[in-house]
Amino acid sequence: MIAYEKFTLDNGLTVIVHEDHSTPLVALNILYKVGARDEQIDKTGFAHLFEHLMFGGSINIPSYDEPLQIAGGENNAFTNNDITNYYLTIPSQNIETGFWLESDRMLSLAFSEKSLEVQRSVVIEEFKQRYLNQPYGDVWLLMRPLAYKVHPYRWATIGKELAHIEDATLEDVKGFFKKWYAPNNAILSVSGDCTLEQIKSLCKKWFEPIPMADVPARTLPVEPVQTETRIQEVEKEVPNSHIYMAWHCCSRIDKDFYATDMLSDLLSRGKSSRLHQQLVKEKNIFTEIHAYMSGDLDKSLFFIEGKLVDSITMEDAEKSIWEELEKIKTEIDERELTKIKHKVEAYLEFSEMGIANKALNLAYYELLGDASECNRQAEYYNRVTSDQIMQVAKNILTKENCSILRYHSKK
């Protein structure tokens, strides 16, 4: 149970405070409601570029990392298709340093051609190393546009193509910042050795003077229902052939999310899961196989990916997956489901350990609609029945709803 207090500043910044005096540390988490889905089709990769630019210095603080390190703090960030999230931990006696740093870069980054060139080079190198020059690195560059045809989830967080980052101008990035990086488009959560009154005072001093922005209403195209199987075949210099299968499924805030997530757990969570037992251990068709859902804010994808044993054909591998999927549509053992629920409960308990995790969880569930929902997740998973999981499997795991990437190893 994560106890918290919540208030909103006059400029629209939502603030959540969780007091935990067990350690002399504080975690600050700032979640900006902007991700890759908010980019223009000809200017992708900007949300991820900003993850880097936000560490390039602000108007009053030329170096973000240096004063934080002097104060004994550490930080990081991540971007996905829905959000950009920044977080730091710092000794509680230096908490104001964290507020000073985060408020100044929210107020105004120090935009310069030099900073843009430095961070552009970093992102371009990341694009090449992780997505173009690494085995299987281009999977999501291929898979997303195969599964999505109109929704902006059709490009990866890194961007649709390198040229979009290479051609980004200073005016482009200034416009993106002005549009999305504002107090009324953010959630600040603070967890650790602090008090509510202390955080209210610091917020009033450092964040309240920042003006709100005219954040545009999000009007994203709705992905049409997929009505036939889509297949793409590629051949690359990779060690093993892989198969990637994706089905359209519910969003993170849909009532079917918990049953869909547990469907993926039944299929591949742990060595006793169905796909591992049948297709890795018993039949020796895959050396490894995984099922998971993306859990996005808009309609998501349910994935199965597997690494084929060398002697197995792509056709036989795919056929074996479909056979297992047909079984789970009609039969789930209650002991099997109970075991998965225990694993989920243990995972949720672990995810509430540490002040940084608590800060992130509070901010994320507030984004979903209510921070208190972070305390009800175990209850929601425990309510899921085998009938609900089988119904979800029947609804989504169909051939006409499936996009398949056959990733062949060039022998």
Secondary structure by P-SEA (a helix, b strand, c coil): cccbbbbbcccbbbbbbbbbccccbbbbbbbbccccccccccccaaaaaaaaaaaccccccccaaaaaaaaccccccccccccccccccccccaaaaaaaaaaaaaacccccaaaaaaaaaaaaaaaaacccccccccccccaaaaaccccccccccccccaaaaaaccaaaaaaaaaaccccccbbbbbbccccaaaaaaaaaaccccccccccccbbbbbbccccbbbbbbbbccccbbbbbbbbbbbcccccaaaaaaaaaaaacccccccccccccccccccccccccccccccbbbbbbbbbbcccccaaaaaaaaaaaaaaaaccccaaaaaaaaaaaaaaaaaaaccaaaaaaaaaaaaaaccccccccaaaaaaaccaaaaaaaaaaccccccbbbbbccccc
